[in-house]
């Protein structure tokens, strides 16, 4: 089984060109991705099954049946990097448990791109996923992460549903200390890409209006 993002260098694209079985978050976008490949077979002949946040646990193992029967398969991630902030990790673990060879092909991961462009510590960092949506619980979690960042000298990364980006930014500016470094990385590799790191005190003086696009938030306690 091969795991692949949707934006790959040419050698990786060629390696994936003969696939006839694809596991993807959404069939429609997977077909759009496959159209970019130098396929050796008609697109209509490629079997596509969906694996996303709505997939039931018991539906994952049967997805490996074609691979157990000798076919090769590709796991494609909307996030660009399968298994990283991505529901495909459960399938990959099941593949290992079933003795299936796994070969990764990396695509652009928003988390790593944000860390690369933030200027924050890339030697020690942690991904916290999604934070609580309830205001008090979110504030408490942010303060816990800031304490951890200060104690460990660790960059903290997390993501938010795009329509809650502005609420999250306001929560960050209210909860974090003025000297903490905060990076907001939005729509990375997209047409509305923005990436900027400033102290919380600077953000408070001139808070931006965030677009409803995928955004990674990072901070490092000052």
Phi, psi and omega per residue, in radians:
X1 nan 2.388 3.115
X2 -1.959 2.454 3.076
X3 -1.954 2.281 -2.999
X4 -2.501 2.451 2.991
X5 -1.400 3.096 -3.068
X6 -1.678 0.219 3.080
X7 -2.532 1.684 -2.956
X8 -2.125 2.685 3.030
X9 -1.191 2.791 -3.033
X10 -0.948 -0.786 -3.134
X11 -1.036 -0.648 3.123
X12 -1.201 -0.699 3.121
X13 -1.059 -0.718 3.130
X14 -1.148 -0.628 -3.140
X15 -1.177 -0.431 -3.094
X16 -1.700 -0.031 -2.958
X17 -1.168 -0.401 -3.057
X18 -1.741 0.224 -3.110
X19 -1.182 2.595 3.046
X20 -2.237 0.152 -3.117
X21 -2.535 2.101 -3.053
X22 -2.227 2.340 3.012
X23 -1.929 2.155 -3.012
X24 -2.507 2.812 3.097
X25 -1.170 -0.706 -3.123
X26 -2.443 2.219 -3.080
X27 -1.082 -0.667 -3.074
X28 -1.096 -0.855 -3.130
X29 -1.238 -0.505 3.085
X30 -1.137 -0.700 3.098
X31 -1.113 -0.690 3.106
X32 -1.097 -0.671 3.088
X33 -1.144 -0.789 -3.092
X34 -1.115 -0.534 3.125
X35 -1.092 -0.396 3.139
X36 -1.410 -0.250 -3.056
X37 -1.519 2.666 3.022
X38 -1.392 1.246 -3.014
X39 -1.143 2.555 3.092
X40 -1.691 -0.017 -3.135
X41 -2.439 2.795 3.123
X42 -1.075 2.474 3.135
X43 -1.003 -0.628 -3.096
X44 -1.135 -0.358 -3.106
X45 -1.542 -0.083 -3.107
X46 -1.533 2.196 3.122
X47 -1.418 2.271 3.136
X48 -2.172 2.202 3.036
X49 -2.096 2.625 -3.063
X50 -1.719 2.386 3.030
X51 -2.346 1.928 -3.126
X52 -2.559 -2.921 -3.056
X53 -1.140 -0.252 3.137
X54 -1.634 -0.112 -3.101
X55 -1.243 2.291 3.106
X56 -1.289 2.575 -3.094
X57 -0.958 -0.724 -3.072
X58 -1.262 -0.165 3.139
X59 -1.551 -0.174 -3.043
X60 -1.296 -0.863 -3.070
X61 -1.023 -0.734 3.108
X62 -1.055 -0.369 3.101
X63 -1.123 -0.336 -3.137
X64 -1.530 -0.124 -3.092
X65 -0.985 -0.770 3.107
X66 -1.059 -0.603 3.135
X67 -1.249 -0.669 3.100
X68 -1.141 -0.441 3.126
X69 -1.478 -0.003 3.055
X70 1.899 -0.076 3.106
X71 -1.398 2.709 3.029
X72 -1.623 2.665 -3.118
X73 -2.480 2.778 -3.135
X74 -2.224 2.277 2.997
X75 -1.726 2.086 -3.100
X76 -1.922 2.346 -3.107
X77 -1.962 2.375 3.007
X78 -1.153 -0.466 -3.101
X79 -1.365 -0.173 3.124
X80 1.608 -0.346 -3.093
X81 -2.424 1.619 -3.061
X82 -0.947 2.408 3.089
X83 1.495 -0.185 3.120
X84 -1.898 1.931 -3.011
X85 0.926 0.817 -2.947
X86 -2.671 2.432 -3.091
X87 -1.212 -0.156 -3.107
X88 -1.201 -0.225 -3.091
X89 -1.022 -0.651 -3.125
X90 -1.128 -0.662 3.110
X91 -1.172 -0.728 -3.139
X92 -1.115 -0.724 3.097
X93 -1.104 -0.725 3.103
X94 -1.090 -0.618 3.101
X95 -1.119 -0.761 3.095
X96 -1.068 -0.753 -3.124
X97 -1.137 -0.450 -3.132
X98 -1.625 0.055 3.117
X99 1.348 0.374 -3.137
X100 -1.549 2.309 3.115
X101 -1.163 2.312 3.141
X102 -2.023 2.266 -3.126
X103 -2.229 1.944 -3.097
X104 -1.509 2.470 2.978
X105 -2.182 1.980 -3.033
X106 -1.387 2.454 2.967
X107 -1.987 -3.036 -3.110
X108 -1.283 1.970 3.082
X109 -1.590 2.142 -3.137
X110 -1.026 -0.597 -3.134
X111 -1.106 -0.848 -3.111
X112 -1.251 -0.647 3.091
X113 -1.096 -0.728 3.120
X114 -1.106 -0.753 3.134
X115 -1.122 -0.734 3.133
X116 -1.057 -0.691 -3.053
X117 -1.600 -0.067 -3.032
X118 -1.413 -0.518 -3.009
X119 1.422 0.024 3.126
X120 -1.517 3.034 -3.004
X121 -1.121 2.046 3.098
X122 -1.708 0.029 3.101
X123 -1.490 -0.581 3.121
X124 -2.324 2.016 3.136
X125 -2.658 2.780 -3.133
X126 -2.508 2.487 3.109
X127 -1.780 2.119 -3.065
X128 -1.725 0.054 3.110
X129 1.213 -2.388 3.071
X130 -1.665 2.428 3.103
X131 -1.588 2.890 3.132
X132 -1.005 2.568 3.121
X133 -1.553 -0.392 3.113
X134 -1.290 2.348 -2.933
X135 -1.013 -0.852 -3.077
X136 -1.153 -0.743 -3.141
X137 -1.171 -0.649 3.113
X138 -1.140 -0.777 3.127
X139 -1.060 -0.741 3.132
X140 -1.125 -0.734 -3.136
X141 -1.142 -0.706 3.114
X142 -1.084 -0.716 3.140
X143 -1.209 -0.608 3.060
X144 -1.104 -0.774 -3.141
X145 -1.149 -0.654 3.125
X146 -1.155 -0.686 3.084
X147 -1.106 -0.727 3.101
X148 -1.113 -0.750 3.126
X149 -1.041 -0.748 -3.137
X150 -1.180 -0.741 -3.081
X151 -1.208 -0.747 -3.046
X152 -1.700 -0.092 -3.002
X153 0.957 0.898 -2.977
X154 -2.099 2.337 3.049
X155 -1.357 2.297 3.138
X156 -1.830 2.262 3.128
X157 -2.069 2.508 3.007
X158 -2.764 2.924 -3.107
X159 -2.210 2.932 3.140
X160 -2.521 2.668 3.016
X161 -1.054 2.285 -3.005
X162 -0.871 -0.666 -3.095
X163 -1.264 -0.161 3.080
X164 -1.843 0.196 -3.121
X165 -0.968 -0.818 -3.075
X166 -1.148 -0.709 3.099
X167 -1.081 -0.733 3.126
X168 -1.123 -0.755 3.118
X169 -1.053 -0.759 3.119
X170 -1.097 -0.661 3.102
X171 -1.155 -0.700 3.105
X172 -1.085 -0.807 -3.102
X173 -1.169 -0.465 3.126
X174 -1.444 -0.572 -2.998
X175 -1.628 -0.562 -3.016
X176 -1.480 2.774 3.118
X177 -1.281 2.619 -3.080
X178 -0.994 -0.574 -3.066
X179 -1.472 -0.120 -3.131
X180 -1.183 2.385 3.063
X181 -1.399 2.314 3.139
X182 -2.252 2.233 3.077
X183 -1.983 2.342 3.056
X184 -2.041 2.010 -3.077
X185 -2.092 1.909 -3.011
X186 -2.081 2.479 3.029
X187 0.905 0.776 -3.104
X188 -1.075 2.325 -3.036
X189 1.224 0.044 3.133
X190 -1.721 3.080 -3.069
X191 -1.224 -0.340 -3.129
X192 -1.932 0.517 -3.076
X193 -1.037 2.291 2.976
X194 -2.427 2.501 3.135
X195 -2.644 2.051 -3.111
X196 -2.588 2.423 3.098
X197 -2.056 2.225 3.122
X198 -2.535 2.852 2.974
X199 -1.158 2.655 3.100
X200 -1.002 -0.680 3.124
X201 -1.049 -0.634 3.112
X202 -1.241 -0.730 3.087
X203 -1.057 -0.685 -3.128
X204 -1.116 -0.610 -3.121
X205 -1.252 -0.453 -3.117
X206 -2.577 1.246 -3.092
X207 -1.247 2.383 -3.128
X208 -1.492 2.871 2.958
X209 -1.748 2.046 -3.058
X210 -1.523 2.457 3.014
X211 -1.282 2.791 3.111
X212 -1.514 1.152 3.132
X213 -2.196 2.784 3.113
X214 -0.945 2.271 -3.054
X215 -2.370 2.441 3.002
X216 -1.909 2.301 3.070
X217 -1.883 2.383 3.117
X218 -2.380 2.497 2.994
X219 -2.561 2.721 3.109
X220 -2.395 2.099 -3.087
X221 -1.053 2.378 -3.122
X222 -1.425 nan nan
